[in-house]
Amino acid sequence: MAYVIIFMHILGGMGALLIGMKALSENLTKLAHSKLKGLLDKTAKNRFSCVGIGTMVTVIGQSSAFTTVMVVGLVNAGIMTLFQATAMIMGANIGTTLVTWIVSLSNVEITVFFLAFAAAGALTVMISKKDKVVSVGNALAGFGLIFVGLMVMKDAFPTTGAEAEVIQKIFGAKIHPILLLLIGIGITALVQSSTAVNAIIISMVMGGIAIGGGEGNALYFIIIGSNIGTCVTALISSFGAAPNAKRAALIHFMFNLFGAVIFAVLLLSWKGFADTLLTPAFPKDPGMRIALFHTIFNVTCTAIFLPFTGLFVKLANLIVREKKKGEEEKTEDTGLIAEFDERLLRSPSVALAYLYQETGKMFSFAVDTLDGAFQAFLAKDIGATEGIAAENADLSEVNRRAVAYLVKLSAAALPIEDERTVSSLHYVLNDIMRIGELADNVTKYTRHYVNDELNFSDEFLEMLQNMYGKLKNLYVLSLATFLYKDLSKLREVDALEDEIDKDRKKLVSRHICRLNEGKCQPQNSSVFINLVGNLERAADHITFIAHSIEQSE
């Protein structure tokens, strides 16, 4: 029965630790959402900057797996190059060392007060109704739970008695270092968190368990293995992704594998590594020694491999080949993405920024479709009808996926300003579809124009093109307003939209006068009035998209 109780304490402590890490990560990410988006936008060509960005994002997300999966998603979306991704992955490995240092603090007497953070955070959540304050409370509670879990796991291991002897025999048995490395890989792949594995190991050694016999470098082979095991999350997330996303996950694996090989050889060759470098620094604290080794491993590997970033990219390109022609999805040829990357949903604010950018591309695509339809009308080209219909079919499919992505984002924990943006994007996507449908209408008027042998005066066509020119200017202004959320441009947008409304009224009035004077064919009316009306409606939808930023502010 005693062993069952010990096992339950370990499970309970691990559960508290994992929940605490999840709460801390999610709420730090939520609190720092704007900074996180800003960091990921700064995908500089300088490899050192990318390492720094990867480190900072991991510190915010409290997980190298979080950062790596995000990087895979950004590469898959074409937002980040493989060169940038490689350096950021290296930085992510450095960032994760901070969490291990925090975990190792559980043996310091003052950290017992960190347990109170769980209660303080919970109290904050119950009292406050403000979104940011609640996030702070949840983050504090998560931080406190990490130490609750660590304390429970550490205290689970008895230090005296028959149970202590049995546990020591089981976990303290001498095991070949390579087998310990494989154990580290397996456990981390199962838990999908190297930090959690490091925390368990730290709790065990602080509880008096001499893992691997407690001799020499044995313990540190598990830490090396955990760095390889953490690659599993990114590798799994790359399944079914574009070749570049698979390459990014592969680079993460190669970086940790090559580093593990170097350090495994070093530890096997240099038996006194731990006694020479680690023990003198923290003679009485094995947890701190683990944190120090974890830091040495990741910083050294980054220093060794960073100059060879380009080589990692070339090797990944060699292993993961490009798809053959015809294998890519149809929508890739149009400039629209085939899928919205769900990897980015790990950070909802970043996923929203990504979707916002793609919505801007859809807006441009819809207006380009309308432009193609209008130019075909002027050229009396009914052959363009099929192409316009195909483009609208692509637009409709991507729109459907975008709406589904928005629904998933709505279920995530988002800051209030991002929730407003999600709401506004539903309307924007609807406006984009209406523009595509109006392009389809214009192709119908072209068929009537040609098949019914209608004639329009040069004066009408000139006025029509002048009106359409203003519509194109309105689009350029509205797109900039939408993408950069520039409220100052809305007055210009409204003024230009008013001009287009006046042009429609002027054109219709002029047409009626020409009908009354017998200068225009009556059969022209249906095409003329509907075409001008459709262009004015397109201007309305373009204006609505610009004004959507008011709802998201």
N, C-alpha and C positions, 0 to 999 in steps of 0.2 A: 504493500500500500504506500510505503514511503516513497518508492520510486515513481509511482503514479502521481503523487503530489508534486514531486520534483519536476516531472515532465509537464504537468499542468502549469506550474509556475513559469517554466521556460516558454511554453506556448502563449500564456497570458502576457508575459513580458514582451515577447516578440510581437504579439498583436498590438499592444500599446505602442511599441516602438514604430511599427509600420504605419499605424494610423496617425501617430504624431508627425512622422515625416511627411505623410501625404497632406495633412492639414497645414503644416508649415509651408510646404512647397506651393500648394494651391493658393494660399492666401498671400504669400509673398509675391507670387506671380500676379495675382489680382491687384495688389497694392502698387506694384511696380509696372503695371501693364504698359503705360506710355513709354517708360524708360526701356522696357524690354523690346517694344516695337522699334524704338529709336536705335537700340544697339544692333538689332538684326537688320535694320536698314543700312547701317554703316558697314557694309560688306566691302571694306577697303581692299585694294590690291596688295597693300603692305602686309606680309605674313605675320609680322609681330603684332600689328593692330588686330588682326583676326584672332590670334592666340588670346590677346587681352579680352576681346569681345566674347570668345568662347568661355573664358574663365568667369567673366562677370555674369553671363547668362546662366551658367551652372550654379554659381553662388546664389542667384535669385531663385532658380528652380530647384536647388538642393539635390540635383541628380544629373550625372553625366549622361545617363540613358535619356533623360528628358531633352537635353540639349542635342544629343546625337540624332534622336528621332526627328526633332524639329529641323535639324540641318538636312536630313534626308528628304524631308518634305519640301524644304525651300529649294533644294537642288532639283527635285522632281518637278517643281513648279517653274523652274527656269529663272528663279530670282537670284540664285547664288551659283557661282562657278565651283567646279571641283577643287580648284586650287584654294579658293577661300574656305571651302568646306573642310579641307584637310587640316588647315591651320586652326580652324575653329574647333575641330574634334580634339586636336592636341591640347588646346586651351581648356576644353571641357574636362579632360583628365586631370589637369592641375586644379580646376575649380572644385572637383569632388573631394580633394584632400582636406578642404576646410571642414566639411561635415565630419570626416574621420577625427579631426582634432577636437571638434565639439563633443563627439561621442567619448573620446578618451578622457575628457574632463570629469567624467562621472566618478572618478576615483579621488578627485580633489574635494576636500571637506566642504568648501563653500558652495559647491554645486548642489548640496542637499536643499539649498534655498530655491534652486531652479524648479523644484517640484511644485512650489507654490504658484508658479506661472500657469499651471493647468487650471487651478481654481480661479486665479485672477482673470484669465482669459475667458473662462466659462461665465463668470460673473459679468464681465464686460458685454458679452454677447446677450445675456439675459436682460441687462439694463438698457443698453443703447439700441436705437432703431436706425442710426446712420450707417450707411453701407460701408464706408471706410473704417469706421470705429469697430463695426462687427468683424471686418476682415482682420483688423489688428488683434481683436480678442481671440479669434480663431487661430491666428498665427501664434500668439502667446500660449494658448492652450496646447497647440501642437508641439511647441518647443518644450513645454512642461511634460507632456506625455512621453517625449523621447527619453527623458531622464527617469520618468516613472518606470518605463519598460526596461531601461538599463539596470535600475536598482533591483527590480523584481527578478530579472534574469541572473544578476550577480549574486543575489541572496539565495537563489534557488539551489545553488551548489553547496552542499554541506562541507565544512572544513575538517570535521572530526567524525569518528565513528565508522561503523562497517560500511554505510552507504558511501561515505567519502572515499574509502579504499576501493570499492567496486567501480565507482565513477572514474577514479583516477586510473584504474587498470584499463578501462574501456577507452577513454579519450587520451590517456597518457601513454598508450602503447607506442613503441617505436615503429614508425611507418616510413617506408622509403620516400624521400622528398618528392620524387616525380609523382607518386601516388597521391601525396598531399596536394600537389599542384592540380591533379585531375579532380580531386575532391572539391577543391576551391572552384574549379570551373563548373562542376556539376551542380553544387549547391547554389551558386550565383545564377546559373541558367534557370534553375527552378524558382528561386525567389525573385529573380530579375532585378536585383539591386545589390551592387557590390558594397554599398554603404551598410546595408542591413547585415550582410555577411560579416563585414569588418566589426560591426557593433556586437554581433553574437560572439565572435572570437575574442574581442576585448572583454566582454562580460565573463567569458569562461576563464580567461587567464587571470582576471581580477578576482574571480571566485576560487582561485588556487589550482586550477586545472593546468597541468603541464602538458600542453598539446604536443604530440610527436615526441614525447619523452622529455620535453623541455630542454633539449640539448642543441647547442649551436644555432643553425639557421633554419631548422625544420619548420617552425611556425610560419616563417615568412613565405614559404612556398604556397601556402593557402592564399595569402594576400596576392601573390603573383597570379595565381589561378583565377581569383575573383575578378581581376582586371580583364582576363580573356572572357570569362563567363558573362560579363556585363554587355558584351557585344551582341549577345543573342537577341536582345530586344530590338536593336537596330536592324539586324539581319532579317528577323521575322517581318519587321515593318516594311522592308524593301521588296518583299514578295509581290509580284504583280506590278511593280512600279516601272518607270522608265529606266533605261540603261544607266543614266547618270546617277539616279537614286541608288541603284544597286551598287554602283561603283563607290559611292560615298560610304555606304554600310560596309563594303569590303575593305575600304581604306581604314576605317575604324578598327576592324578586325586585325588587319595586317599590322597596324601600328602597335596594338597591344600584344599581338603574337610575337612580333620581332623583339619587342621590349622584354617580353617574358623569357624568350630564349636567351637573350643577353644576360639577364639577371639570374636565370637558372644556372647558366654556366659559371657566372661569377660566384654565386653562393656555394655551388658544388666544389669549385676550385679553392675558394677562400673560406676555409672553415671558421676562421675567426672574425668574419665580417661583422656579425652582431656584437660580439664582445669588444671589437675595436671601435666601431662607429656609433652603435646605438646605446649600449649599456652605460658607457661613461656619461652620455648626455642625460639619461634618466635611469639612474641605477636602481631606484626603488619603485618605478612605475612602468610595468610592462605594457599598459595601454598606450602610454605616451610613446613608447618605443615602436609600437605598431604604427601609430600615426606618423612618426618620423620616417619609418621605412617606406610607408605609402607615399609620402611626399617626395622622398629621395627617388623612388622608382619613377613617378610620373614626371617630375621636373627633369630628371636626367634623360629619360626617353625623349621628351620634347626637345631638349637641347641637342641630342644626338640626331634626331630625325628631321627637325625643322629645316635645316639646309637642303634636305632631300625631298621637299614637298612636291616639286615637279616630277621627281622619279616615282613617287607613290601614285601620282595621277597617271603617268604613262603605264605603270604596271597594272593599275586598275582598268585602264582602257584596253590593255592587251588581253586581260582575263575575261572581261565582260565586253563582248563585241556589240556593235550597233545592230539594230534590227534590219532585216532585209527590206527592200522596197515592197510596199504593199502590206506590211505587217502593222504599220502605224494606223491609228484610228483616223477616220475620215476628217474629223473636225480639226486635226492638227494642221491641215493644209490651209484652213481659213484664218488662222491666227487665233482662234478660240481654243481654249484648253479642252482636253477630252474628259478629264475628271477633276473634281475638286479634292485636293489632298487631305484626307482625314487625319493624317499624322499631325497636322498643324492644330487639330482640335485639342491637343494636349495643353496648348496655350491659347484659350479662346480669343483673347485680344489680338494675338498675332494672326490667328486664323481669320478673324474679321477684317484685319488690315489687308490680308491677302485677297479675300473675297471682294473687298471694296475696290482694290486695284483691278481685279478681273472684271468687275461690273463696269468699270470705265472702259475696258476693252470691248465689252459687249455693246456699250453705248456707241462707241466708234463704229463697230461692225454694222449695227442697225442703220446708222446714218449713211454709211458707205453703200449699204444695200439700197436705201432710198435714193441716193445719188445715182447709182447705176440705173435704177428704174426711170428716173427723171431724164437722164441723158438719152436713154433708149427712146423715150417719148419724143424728144426733140429730133432724134435721128429717124423716127418712124421705124424702129427696129423691134419687130415682134419676136425676133429670135432670142432676145434677151430674157424672155419670160421664164423659160425653164431654169436658167441660171439663178434668177431672183428667187424662184420658188425653192431651189435647192439651198440657197443661202438662208432663207427663212426657216427651212426645216432644221438646219444646223443650229440656228439661233434659238429655235424653240426647244431643241433637245438640251442645249447648254443651259437655257433658262430653267428648264425643269430640274436639272441637277443643282443649279444655284439655289433654287427655292428649297430643295431637300436639304442642302448644306445649311441654309439659314435656319431651318427648323431644328437641326442638331445643335446649332450655335445657341438658339433660344433656350435650349435645355441646360446649357452650361451656366456656371456662375460668372456673370459679367458685371462690371461696374455699370452704374445707371446710365452714363453717357453712351456706353457701348450698346446697352439695351435699346436706347433710342435710335442708334444707328441701324441696328438690326431691323427695327420696325420700319424705318424710313426706306431701307433697301427693298423691302417687299413691294412698296409703291414704285420705286425706281425700276425694278425688274418688270413690273407691269407696264410702265411707260415705254420701256425699251421694246417690249413685244408689240405695243400699239404702233410704234414707228415702223417696225417690220411689216405689220399688216397693211399700213398705209402704202408702203412700197409695192406690196402685192396689188393694191387697188390701182396704183398708177399703171401697172402693166396691163390691167383690164382696159383702162382708158386708151392705152396705146393701140390695143387690138381694134377698138371701135374707130380710132383715128385712121387706121390703115384700111380696115375692112369696109368701113362705111364711106371711104374716100372723102373725109372731111378736109376742109381748108381753113387755116387760121391766118390772119393777117400778120405781116411782119411787125406791125405796131404791137399787137397782142403778144406775140412771142417774145419781143424785146422787153415788154413790161413784166411778163411772166418770169423771164430769166433774171430780171432785176430783183423781183420779189424773192426768187430762190437764192440769189446771191446773199440777200440779207439773212435768209434762213441758215445758210452755211456759216455766216459770221456769228449768228446766234449760237450755233452748235459749238464753235471754237471757244466762245466766251463761256458757255454753260459747262463745257467739259473741264475747263480750267477752274471754274468756280466749284464744281463738284469734287474734283480730285484734290484740290488744295484747301477746300472748305473755306473759301474766301468770301465772307459775307459782304465785303465792300463792293463786289462786282454785281451784286443782285440788282442794284438800281440801273446799271447799264443793260443788264439782261432784260429787265422789264421795259425799258425804253425801246429797245430794238424789237421786242415782241409786239409792242404797241404799233410800231411802224408797219410790221407785217400785217397786223389786223387791218390797218387803214388801207394798205395796198390791196388786200382782198376785197374790201368794200368798194374801192375805186375801180378795180377790174370788173367786178360784177355790175356796178352801176354803168360803166362804160359799155359793157356788153349789151345791157338792156337798151341803152340809147341807140346802139348800132342796129339792134334788132328792129326797133321802132322806125329807124330810118331806112330799113331794107338793105343795109350794108353787110348783114351777117346772116348765115344760114340758120334757121330755127333748130335744125338737127344738131347744131354745134353746142347748144345750150347744156345738154346733159353732161357731155365730156368737160366743157369749159368750167361750169360752175362747180362740178364735183372735184375736178383737178385742183382748182384754186382753193376750194374748201379743205381738201385733204392736206395741202401744203400748210395751210393755216393751222390745222389740227396738229400736224407734226411739230410746228413751232410751239404750240401749247405744251405738248409732251416734253419737248426739249427744255422749255422753261420750268416745267414742274420738276424735272431732274435737278436743275440748278437750285431750286428752292428747297429741295429735300434736305439740304445742309442745315436749314433752320430747325428742322425737327431733331437732327442729331446733335445739336449744340446743347 
